[in-house]
Structure formats: C-alpha cells, structure tokens
C-alpha cells in the first residue's frame, strides 16, 4: 500500500510517499481502505514538530480523519463488519491507502453521503459541536470564532447560528474570506490585523492559538469564557483572567469522545440530521490525490482554504 510519512521536521517538503505492508487491526480497531482523508491544521503542525505538545518519534505519519470501507475487523470489535462504509477520527497514520481506525470513534456513512462529504462533516463538526457544548451559550450571548473559514470554523459559524446565537463574529486572516462567511450566516467578519475586533464577545472559540491567543482572550467580555481547541499552543496572560474574571477551557476530542460519550453520540446523530436536511453545509476547498499531500499542507499553511482540504487515495 501507499502511505505518506515524514522523516524530519519541516514544511510540506518533508512529506514522502512510500510503499509499505498493510497494517493488521488489533483489539478495538478497524482496518479501513480509505476513500477520503481530511487534512487539518494539527496535521500540518505535527510535521513541524509542534503538535500534540511536542514532536513525534521519527519517522511519523499525521493523524486526523478518514472515510472509506472496512476491510478487516480486529478482536473485540462489535457493531461493524467487513464492507461497512465508515468515517473515523484517527490519531496517527491517516495518510495511507489502508488505515487503522479506533472502532469506538467510527461512524457509518449514510447511503446518501459520499466519503468526501463524510470526512468534511464528521470530525470537524464534532469539534465544533464539542466546543459549543463546552461553552454552553446562554440566551443572548455572543460568540466569536477564530479560524472561522477553516474546516472546523465554518461549521462552528453555522452551528452557532442554528443554536440561536444572536451575534456570531468570524475572525479570519484575510478580508477575502468575508463573503464566504457572511453566506454561512456570520453577523460580523473581522481580520486578525485589525486594531479592534469590535464589541467583546461572551464566548470565544479559538481554533488558532499561538500568537493569536492573547488577542482571542482580549476579545472575551468581562466574565466571559474562551474555549481553546487548537494545537498551536500560546501564552495566556494571567492578569487578563484575573482582571476580567474570564475562564479558559481546553478541549481535546480524544478526551471529549471518551468522557462525554453520550454527548459525542448525540452530536454525531445531530450532524447527519442537519446535513441531510440541508441546514448544515460542509464546504470542501480542494480534493487532491494522496501524492499531493505536500500541496494540501501548503494550502493550510497559507491559510488559503475555505472549508475542508481532502486527500483522495
């Protein structure tokens, strides 16, 4: 089978296409022949050695999300069989023709949906719903979303409006993304380089982090809260928390899916229902062959994407 790994840290140029033996599913795992692979900002950051709290042992493969067909089932797996079409989160090894996926994070793809639609909707939608669920917007509260044109961000904009949030502010790297976001329901669009992001928001969902984190926290109103779900790190000014009585909550999908299992399942059903009814649109920016994984990373690093970037083995 073909797979993409990196043997050194760096930019898109470190990704290499290799031949390898197919993996064998262990307990609780599915072996999936991939039809679509989601490319995410955490995937890109891992090649630089700054994802998941540190560098991966080399050589390494990015994780993320996949969609395809089950070709083998590991021990102790129930509820899935060879031939099932599924999508799943994967924490490593996703850039390949055959991928090991944890069965407890797998979801059947409806007959009406393609693999690309599934991979664009489920993982990013799960992150967006988990962030909103953690924030728990109350009546009248406003929400600001960084990385709002990203795979997760553009779904979070729509889901916030569907939940009745009266003011949704989309924060992005370029004003060229404004029309896209207004078309998804954003009430305001601001760019990172603006001196002011307007009236502070009750809730900020931060999917960017890094140097942007202090700005994101400053955009939270007094007594408000920031949900931090990116892999970019960053420094939280402690005095800002104290002076503004603000709260910062970290969110990882691995823990959310494990600890809040019932909510995770509810979110999964909600995403398919909304998409099937045409109320939630998962935008796909580009579909590229597996061999062009480096180009996919270039798009993400340039912050050029409007929605999901997908690899097609």
C-alpha positions in Angstrom: 0.0 0.0 0.0 1.0 3.7 -0.4 1.4 5.9 2.7 2.8 9.4 3.4 5.3 9.9 6.2 7.9 12.5 7.3 11.4 11.5 8.4 12.4 15.0 9.5 10.6 18.1 10.9 9.8 20.9 8.5 7.3 22.3 6.0 5.3 20.4 3.3 8.5 19.4 1.6 9.3 16.8 4.3 6.3 14.6 3.3 7.2 11.5 1.4 5.1 8.9 -0.4 6.3 5.3 0.4 5.3 1.7 -0.1 4.5 -0.3 3.0 2.9 -3.5 4.2 -0.7 -3.2 5.2 -1.3 -2.9 9.0 -3.1 -5.5 11.0 -6.0 -4.4 13.2 -5.6 -5.0 16.9 -8.2 -5.1 19.6 -10.8 -2.4 19.1 -9.5 -1.5 15.7 -10.9 -1.4 12.1 -8.8 -1.6 9.0 -10.2 0.8 6.5 -9.5 1.2 2.8 -9.6 5.0 2.6 -11.5 6.9 0.0 -11.1 10.4 1.6 -8.6 11.7 4.2 -9.0 15.0 5.9 -6.1 17.4 6.2 -6.2 19.5 9.4 -4.1 22.3 11.0 -2.9 19.9 13.7 -1.7 17.5 10.9 0.3 20.3 9.4 1.7 21.4 12.8 2.9 17.9 13.6 5.2 17.9 10.6 6.9 20.9 12.2 7.3 19.1 15.5 5.0 21.4 17.4 1.8 19.4 17.6 0.3 17.4 20.4 2.6 19.0 23.0 5.8 18.0 21.2 7.5 16.2 18.4 6.5 12.7 17.2 9.2 10.0 17.2 10.5 9.9 13.6 9.6 8.8 11.1 5.9 9.7 11.7 2.6 9.9 10.0 0.0 12.6 10.6 -3.4 11.6 12.1 -6.7 13.3 11.5 -9.8 11.7 10.0 -10.6 9.2 7.3 -13.6 7.8 5.4 -13.7 4.5 3.5 -14.7 0.9 3.6 -13.9 -1.6 6.4 -11.7 -4.5 5.0 -10.8 -6.2 8.3 -12.1 -6.1 11.9 -9.9 -6.5 15.0 -10.6 -8.6 18.1 -13.3 -7.4 20.5 -14.9 -5.2 17.9 -18.7 -5.3 17.7 -21.2 -3.4 15.6 -19.0 -3.3 12.5 -18.3 -5.8 9.7 -16.2 -6.0 6.5 -17.9 -3.9 3.8 -19.3 -1.2 6.1 -18.7 2.3 4.9 -17.3 4.3 7.8 -15.7 7.5 8.9 -13.5 7.8 11.9 -11.1 10.0 13.8 -7.5 8.7 13.8 -4.7 10.0 15.9 -1.9 8.8 13.7 -1.3 7.0 10.4 -4.2 8.5 8.4 -2.3 9.5 5.2 -2.4 6.0 3.7 -4.5 3.7 1.5 -5.1 1.4 4.4 -5.6 2.9 7.9 -6.2 1.5 11.4 -9.2 3.3 13.0 -10.4 3.1 16.6 -13.9 1.4 16.3 -15.3 3.5 19.2 -14.8 6.6 17.1 -16.1 5.2 13.9 -19.5 6.1 12.4 -21.3 4.5 9.5 -21.7 6.7 6.4 -25.3 7.1 5.2 -26.0 5.8 1.8 -26.9 9.3 0.6 -23.4 10.7 1.6 -20.1 10.4 -0.2 -16.8 9.7 1.6 -15.7 13.2 0.9 -18.8 14.6 2.4 -18.4 12.4 5.5 -14.8 13.3 6.2 -15.6 17.0 5.7 -18.6 16.9 8.1 -18.0 14.5 10.9 -14.6 15.2 12.6 -14.8 19.0 12.1 -18.4 19.1 13.0 -17.7 17.0 16.2 -15.0 19.6 17.2 -17.3 22.5 16.5 -20.2 20.9 18.5 -17.9 19.9 21.3 -16.6 23.5 21.6 -20.1 24.9 21.6 -21.3 22.3 24.0 -18.4 23.1 26.4 -19.1 26.8 26.1 -22.9 26.3 26.6 -24.1 29.6 25.2 -27.0 31.1 27.1 -29.8 33.3 25.7 -28.5 36.4 24.2 -24.8 35.6 24.4 -22.5 36.3 21.5 -19.8 34.1 20.0 -16.5 34.9 18.3 -14.8 32.2 16.3 -11.1 32.3 15.2 -10.1 30.3 12.1 -13.7 30.8 11.0 -13.1 29.8 7.4 -11.4 26.6 8.4 -12.9 23.1 8.2 -14.0 23.4 11.8 -14.6 27.1 11.9 -17.0 27.4 9.1 -19.1 24.6 10.6 -19.0 26.3 14.0 -20.3 29.5 12.5 -23.3 27.7 11.1 -23.9 25.6 14.2 -23.8 28.7 16.4 -26.5 30.3 14.3 -28.6 27.1 14.3 -28.4 27.2 18.1 -29.9 30.7 18.1 -26.7 32.7 18.9 -27.8 36.3 18.0 -24.3 37.6 17.2 -21.6 35.4 15.6 -18.3 37.1 14.8 -16.0 35.3 12.3 -12.3 36.1 12.8 -10.1 35.3 9.8 -6.7 36.0 8.2 -8.0 37.8 5.2 -10.9 40.0 4.2 -11.2 38.0 1.0 -13.0 35.3 3.1 -15.8 37.6 4.2 -18.3 36.8 1.5 -17.9 33.1 2.2 -18.6 33.6 5.9 -21.5 36.0 5.5 -23.0 33.4 3.2 -22.9 30.9 6.1 -24.6 33.2 8.5 -21.9 35.2 10.2 -23.1 38.6 11.5 -19.7 40.2 11.5 -16.3 39.4 10.0 -13.0 40.7 11.4 -9.4 40.1 10.3 -6.6 39.4 12.7 -4.7 42.5 11.8 -7.5 44.9 12.7 -6.7 47.1 15.7 -10.1 46.2 17.2 -12.3 43.2 16.7 -15.4 45.2 17.7 -17.5 44.7 20.8 -16.1 41.9 23.0 -17.9 38.5 22.8 -19.3 36.5 25.7 -17.6 33.4 24.2 -14.6 32.9 22.0 -13.9 29.6 20.3 -10.2 29.6 19.5 -9.0 27.2 16.8 -5.7 29.0 16.0 -3.8 29.7 19.2 -0.1 30.6 19.1 0.5 34.4 18.9 -3.2 34.9 18.4 -4.2 33.6 21.8 -3.8 36.8 23.7 -5.9 38.7 21.2 -8.6 36.0 21.4 -8.6 36.3 25.2 -8.8 40.1 25.0 -11.9 39.7 22.8 -13.7 38.0 25.6 -16.0 40.2 27.6 -15.8 40.5 31.4 -17.0 37.3 33.0 -16.9 35.5 29.6 -15.1 32.3 28.5 -12.7 31.1 25.9 -12.7 27.5 24.6 -9.2 26.6 23.4 -9.2 23.6 20.9 -6.1 24.1 18.8 -2.7 22.5 18.8 -0.7 25.7 18.3 0.0 26.5 22.0 0.3 30.0 23.1 0.5 32.0 26.3 -2.4 33.1 28.4 -1.9 36.4 30.2 -2.9 35.5 33.8 -3.7 39.1 34.7 -6.3 39.2 31.9 -8.1 36.3 33.5 -8.0 37.9 36.9 -8.9 41.4 35.9 -11.7 40.3 33.6 -12.9 37.3 35.6 -12.5 35.3 32.4 -12.3 31.5 32.0 -10.2 29.4 29.6 -11.1 25.8 29.0 -9.0 23.4 27.0 -10.7 20.9 24.7 -9.4 17.7 23.0 -11.6 15.4 21.1 -9.9 12.2 22.4 -10.9 13.1 25.9 -14.3 14.6 25.0 -15.3 11.4 23.0 -14.2 9.2 25.9 -15.5 11.1 28.9 -18.7 12.6 27.3 -19.6 9.5 25.3 -23.4 10.2 25.3 -22.9 13.7 24.1 -20.5 12.6 21.4 -23.1 10.1 20.1 -25.8 12.8 20.2 -23.6 15.2 18.2 -22.9 12.5 15.6 -26.6 12.0 15.0 -27.3 15.7 15.0 -24.6 16.4 12.3 -26.1 13.8 9.9 -29.6 15.0 10.6 -28.7 18.7 9.9 -26.7 17.8 6.8 -29.4 15.5 5.5 -32.0 18.3 5.9 -29.7 20.8 4.1 -29.4 23.0 7.1 -25.6 22.4 7.5 -23.1 22.7 4.7 -19.6 21.2 4.9 -17.6 23.1 2.3 -14.8 21.3 0.5 -12.0 23.6 -0.6 -9.9 21.1 -2.6 -9.7 17.4 -3.3 -6.1 16.2 -4.1 -4.5 12.8 -4.7 -2.5 11.2 -1.9 0.7 12.0 -3.8 0.0 15.7 -3.4 -0.2 15.7 0.4 2.5 18.4 0.4 0.3 20.7 -1.8 -2.5 20.1 0.7 -0.3 21.2 3.5 0.8 24.3 1.5 -2.9 25.4 1.3 -3.4 25.0 5.0 -0.1 26.8 5.9 -1.1 29.7 3.6 -4.5 29.9 5.4 -5.9 29.8 1.9 -8.7 27.3 2.4 -12.4 28.0 2.6 -13.6 24.8 4.3 -12.0 21.3 4.1 -8.9 20.1 2.2 -9.2 16.4 1.4 -6.8 13.8 0.1 -8.1 11.1 -2.3 -6.0 7.9 -2.4 
